Amino acid sequence: MYPKKREKGKKQRYKMVCLSPVGPARGRIRCCEDTLGRHHTRRWNPTSPDLQFPELLLRASMPLPPPRPRRIILVRHGQSEGNVDEGAYTRVPDPRIGLTSRGWEEAEACGRRIRKLVSTGCDDWKVYFYVSPYRRTLETLRGLGKAFEPERIAGVREEPRIREQDFGNFQDREKMRVEKEIRRRYGRFFYRFPNGESAADVYDRITGFRETLRADIDIGQFQPPGLRSPNMNIVLVSHGLTLRVFLMRWYKWTVEQFEGLNNFDNGGMLVMQTGSGGRYSLLVHHTDEELQMFGLTEDMLKDQLWQKTAKPGELNYNFMRNGQSFFTHFS
């Protein structure tokens, strides 16, 4: 297309013209407006592949999404040297605190429990581990791993975002006792240790990790094409507070609900398992009584019961969305 100038000596006027590239009129210059208002003889056929939306064509050609892992198993490290002697934190950096002999036993026992759980009723099961880079969690992972043959381990990823809450560098034993008492009065979620973190800070980095985990699940990070199975299991090897914050973030619990939770035992585990609809619920594997001991309220248990049958993408409009509970003038 190009502008054609009128005859010399007349007022300069332009009109847009174009070349007809095909057919008997090839090379003929004609005005673009010649095509306006013409009736097309071709009728709309919604089943014609070249007339469908490209997004639909792309979706139709994409492979089926990978199956979601059957379980997300949360494991707290075994008993550490810091659990039996708080003075260890004054001599050894927190990330270098290792397990006691009892802690190794707890880790190995937990591995056997996980194997029994994931292998029941299926033959193609595997496990994939995310682990905090602290020494006590890495040692716990090695203890867990003794229960599994190499071909059963789909992979391991060291993940710094699920590390322990930062309490500062070398800790003064007496000052730490004072700080923990202040935390009790201030609130466990928002109190920040000097030169360290609050649980709210841990929540922020766990939010980023959760999005990574969800993306890994969606793309089938643990399951290469041709080796996909619904019997994949994810194991997070981490720390007590970090795992409670992870659950808070996953299930959208409030600060008050978080502060009512109890810590995991050393070498203890909590299982998020897919229910009949495909969502992860704590009530598939655990009982009401077990979850009440962990600190779940009646409302939280009702939500877990809903999660047990709901589908991914569905919303529980009856859980923590009743705005009236925030106002006192309705009572």
N, C-alpha and C positions, 0 to 999 in steps of 0.2 A: 504494500500500500504506500502511495506517495502523493503529494499535492501536485496537480497539473495547472500550469499558469495559463491565463487567458491570452488572447492575441495582443501583440505589442501595440502600444499607443492607446489602449483602452484602460479603464480603471482596473487596477490589479485585483482580481478576484480568484479565489481558489475553491476547488471542491475536491473531496476525497474520492479517489478511484482505486480500484484493485484489479488484479489480474485473475482471470478464471483459469485455475491450474489444470483442470481436467475437462474431458468431453470435447465435442466439436468446436466449442467456443474457446479452445485453449489459446492463450495469448491475447484475447480480446480484452480491451480495457473497458471496465464497466463500473458504474457507481455502486458503492456498498449498499446504498439505500434500495437498490434493485431487489435485494433479497427480503426487505422488510414487508410484512403483510402477506407474504406468500403462504398458501395453505400447504401443509406437509401431508403427503399421501401415506406416510408411514404411521400406522396406528400404535398406540401404547400397548405394550405387552408386558405386564408385570413379571412374567416368568422368564423373560429374555435375560440371559446372564449379563449382557453388556449394558442393560438398562437398570439393573439392580444397584442399590447403594454399595459402593466399594467396601464400606465397613462390614456389610453383611456377607459379601463374598469372602473377605478376610477371615471373618469369624467362622464361616463354614469350612474353610480350609485349614484352620488351626487344629492341632491335636487336642484331645480331651485333657483337662487339667489333671495334674497328678493327685492321687488320693492323699487326704490329710493324714498325718501320723496318728496312730491310734491313741497314743498317750503323750502327755508332757509330764515327766516325773521330776519333782523338785527334791533335791537331796542336800541336806546340811552336812558339812564336813564332820568327820569323827572328832572325838575328844582331842583337843590340842594342848600344847604345853601352857598356853595362856589360860585355858579353862581351869587348870589345876593350880596355877601359880601366877597371879596377876603381876607379880614382880618381873616376870619374863619380859613384859613390854618395856621395862626400864632398861633392859640390856640388849634386847634383840628387836630389830625393826619388825613391825607387825606383819609385813608380807613374808618374812622369813620364819615365822613361828610354825613349827612342824607338829605332827601328830605324836601322841604318846603311844605306848604299846597297846593300850586299851583302844585308842582311836583307830589304829590299824585293824584291830579285830572288829570294831563297829563298821568300818568301811567294807571289809570283806563280807560280813554278815548281811549288810545292806545290798551288796552286789548279788548275793544268793537270793535274797527276797525279790529283787528286780527280775532276775532271770526266771524264777518260778512264775512271776506274774505275767511277763510278756510271752513266755513260751507255752502257756496253757492254751490248748485248743487250736494251735496253728504250727506250721512247719517252716514258714518263710519269714519269720520275724528277724528284725535287726534292731540295733540301738545306735543312736548318734548322740555324742556328748558335747555340751557347751560347759566350759569350766573356767572358774575364776583363776587368775594367774598367781594367787597366793600359794605358798608352799603347802599349807595344810589342806587346801582343796585339791591341788595337784596330787598330793599323796593319797588323798581319799579316792581320787579317780583311779589311781593305780591299784588301790585295794579293791575297788568295784570291778575293775577290769579282769581280775583273776577268775571271775565267774563266767567269762565269755571267751569263746574261741575267736581267733582273728577274723574269720569270715562272717561272724555275727556283728562285728563292729563296723558300721557304715562310715564312721569318721569321728574326728575330735576337733573342736575349735576352741582355742584359748580366747576368752572374751573378757577384756578388762572392765567393761561396763557392769559386769555382775560381781565385781570385787566387793570386799567388806566396806562398811561405812568407815570413813577416814576419821580417826580420833586424834589426829595430830601426829607428830613424829615420835621420838622416844617419849614415853609417858611417865610422868611422875605419879607414883602409886597413890600417895595421899591426895594430891591435887585431883586425880581422876575420881577418887571417891567423892570429893566435894562436888565435882562437875556432874557426876551421875545423880547426886541428890538434887542439885539445881535442875537438872533435866526432868526429874520426877515432878517437881513443882511447876516447871515451865510448860511441860508437854513433850512427849517423846517424839512427836513428828517434827515440830518446828525448832527445837533447841539445837543450836549449832555449837559443837565443841570448838574451843579456841584452836585456831590453825587447822581445823578439821571440817567435818560436814554435819549437816542435819539429815534426818530421814527425808526431808523435803528435797534436799540436794540429790540424794540417792534416787528419789522418784524421778527427777529430771533425766538422769542418765539411763534409768531403766526404761523410760518412755522411748528413748532412741533405740535401745536394744529390742524392745517389744516390736517396733516397726520392722527392724531387721529380721527378727524371727518370723513375723507374719509374712514378709516378702519371701524368705527362704521356704516357708511352707507352701506358698502360692506357686513358686516356680519349680518346686520339687528339688531343692538343693541337695537333699539327702538321698535322692532316688534317681539315678541315671535312667534314660529311656531304655526300655527293655527289661529293667530290673525293678520296676515299681510294684509296690505291694501296700495294701492298707494296714499291714502289720509292722510298720516302722514305728519306733518309739524314740522320743527325744528325752534326754536326761540333762537337767541343769544341776551342776555341782557347785554350790555357792555357800552363802553364809545366812545365818538366821534372819537378821533384819532385812537383808537384801531380798530374800525369798518372800518375806511378808509384804514388802513393798511391791514386788513383782505381782503377787496376787491382787493387791490393792489396785494396781494399775490395770491389770487384765480385766478384772470384774467391776472396775469403777466404784470401788468402795470409798466411803467418806473418810475424812481424817478421824472422826470419832470412832468409826468402825475399825479402822486400822489400830488405833490405840487400845482397843479391847482385845486384840489378838495376843496369843501366847507364842513364845518362841518354839521352834522345832527342837526336839532332842538331838544331841550329837549323833550323827549317823541315821537320823530319822528321815522319813520321806513323806511327801504328800502327792497324790496322783490326780491329775486332771485327765479325764478319759472321755472320748467321744461317746455321746449318747445316741439314741435312735435317729435323731435328726442331723447329727454331725457336729454339733457344738461340744465344747469341752465343759464338763461338769465335775465337781468334786464329789457329787453324790452317786456317781456310777460305781466308784470303787469303795468309798467311805460311807459310814453310817451317820445318821443324824447325831448320835451321841458322840462319835469321834470328832465331828466338826464343831459341836458345841464345846467340847473340851479345848479345841484349838481357839475358840473365841467367836465363832459365827453366831449372830443373833437370829431371831426367828425370821426377820425380813430377809436376811442373807440366805438362810436355808430355803426360803420360798423361791428366791431367785435361782438357786442351784437346782431346785426341782424343775423349774421352767427350762433351765439350760439343758437339762437331761433329755428333753424331747424336741427342743427348738432346732431350727435350721440356721446355718450361717447366713448372716445378713438380716435375720429377723431381729426385732427389738422387743424388749419386755417393757411395755408401757406402764406396767403396774409397779415397777421397781424403781424407787428413788426418783420418780418423776411426778409424784403427787405433791405439787408445790404447796398445798395447804399445810403440810407438816412443818414448814418453815415459819409459819405465822401463828401467833398466839391468839389473835382476836377472833379466830374461827371457833375457838373452844368455848 
